[in-house]
């Protein structure tokens, strides 16, 4: 399961990719300013691009907390909900409510990690350096994420997973994030009906990820 990915502070780059349709929300702020790369861990905050939907036209660059609401059955007896970061079973009634365009988002990333052998960390990044996004879903939710914070209302996100391609499968045979590299895929994920967008929940083509290993 991916529990770390990195982003660059690339507001202008995102505007270059999406043009005048992209508007930065006030919550995006100066996220990551002054740092070439920002590490995102579970329950951390990251930039996402979401469809404005009923709130307006175009796209919004927003900041969201990593971890969608946990299915209630797994929260019995617990005082906090740290969220679900990786989503595979889109047929679940819990997730189906958030599969429409109004709840989909693109998560910019430079690389993501999977656990390697011997406690090592393995990074995967687009091999040709092209812009790439993780296929995410997002919602606004009220819950207790941390006891010290109490109840908060946050924009949350998580990304979909799928069977691994050759590069990820050699390290982590269970799953990989859904990676979108083509503008047509970004458009489909943000705007298409679910039966059409669901076809994007598939492995990235073999050979498209570069692999970097870091000792544990």
Secondary structure, DSSP 8 states (H G I E B T S, - for coil): ---EEEE---HHHHHHHHGGGEEE-GGGTTTTTT-S-EEEETT-EEEEEEE-GGG-SSEEEEEEEE-B---GGG-TT-S----B-EE--TTSHHHHTT-SGGGEEEEE-SEEEEE-GGG-EEEEEETT----EEEEEEEEEEEESSTTT-EEEEEEEEEEEE---HHHHTT-SS-EE-EE-SHHHHHHHHHS-HHHHGGG-S---TT-EEEEEE--
